[in-house]
């Protein structure tokens, strides 16, 4: 099997959003288990799959500039963590008016087991100087990018994907940011950042730079297109804000929207997650403007992954019924009724609404 065949096979279960650069949502079944199979994990890329020389360099404000290989990373203490990653544009299609950007539905979220070295250990090899402020992460991916797309065009500026994190966070061992080289027990695949990538728990996945090629410690805050031009909340009525941690959100995974169900007792199930702490409550409402009922929320199986929730429901009559679900996290954040609109369509964590039809003649 050729590399092209293997790539196509690995993408077969996904719902393609854009063929070039390749972007695809996970299928609904990806949200059923604790861990998303690699074939079902969503893919987000800003540019085409890059070539990679198998090394990355750490430079800038460090005492010991260094170039590392995969073997060097594997020689460091390894850590395995299950981490939920969500695209910042997840749910963009539900915003009104429709923002600019990739037309993501609700399945740009997945949870995988990532293995790698702690970023703090990697940075320690280079010994950042005391005047460091930010850490800049450069991927190997680059290409033409429309900075302000309005109409289809072939004109764009050549950019490389670069993001940054505060040095205090990047160098903190308790943050457990990984330079990952395995996903679900196997070497990273090309779509997911091979040979190594960042995995930043709690943050929207834009921070988890793929195809890592260079790290620089900076003495001034980083400004760049993917830091201060895109991946920011451009609010219509208040100052812009950076996209950082994931927002609290609950999804309904069963029943599927539009299902026809028999009369009787049913279990409504779902997933919930937040970048601001564990989920402490999920509530379900069965009308458009009615009482909220507490669902049962499973304890977190790890500090960085989604949680299961369930609610027992016996529909009182045949016909169409609505189901709403909202989550609350340990920091007191609760989902809003409507999406928080911003020009680029990031961070939609509005309460999910689905409908099902109950038909007592169905068995």
Buried (B, 14 or more C-beta within 10 A) or exposed (E): EEEEEEBEEBBEBBBEBBEEBBBBBBBBEBBBEBBBBBBBBBBBBBBEBBEBEEBBBBBBBBEEEBEBBBEBBEEBEBBEBBBBBBBBBBBBBBBEEEBBBBBBEBBBBBBBBBBBBBBBBBBBBBBBEEEBBBBBBBBBBBBEBBEEEEEEEEEEEEBBBBBBBBBEBBBBEEBBBBBBBBBBEEEBBBBBBBBBBBBBBBBBBBBBBBBBBBBBBBBEEBEBBBBBBBBBBBEEEEEEEEBBBBBBBBBBBBBEEEEEBEBEEBEBBBBBBBBBBBBBBBBBBBEEEEEBEEBEBBEBBBEBBBBBBBBEBEBEEBEEBEBBBBBBBBEEBBBBEEBBBBBBBBBBBBBBBBEBBBEEEEE
